Amino acid sequence: MISRRSKSLIKLVSLVKKDMEIKLMERLHSLGYENFKMGDMVCLANVQLDGTINNELAKKAKITKQAMSKVVKTWRTRVTSTPVSTKQTTGHR
């Protein structure tokens, strides 16, 4: 059985995690990433620059292949349904 002290520590860690997520989401939204979801971090942390297959993403994220497929499908839907800004940037590329 978990002691009262351990339960308090678990609750404290959970509250700190939630607070950090809220602050991170506020910051990302202020930078223009309105469609970003915290669940996306599970996948983004495991994507390699040269590409990563769905099975490998699922394995690294420790979720099922079906769950990862759903996340990837959601990403694709959000990306294709989000209008691209037509503003031109100044400066060098």
Secondary structure, DSSP 4 states (H G I P E B T S, - for coil): ---HHHHHHHHHHHHHHHHHHHHHHHHHHHTT-TT--TTHHHHHTT--TT---HHHHHHHHTS-HHHHHHHHHHHHHHHHHSPPP-PPP-S--
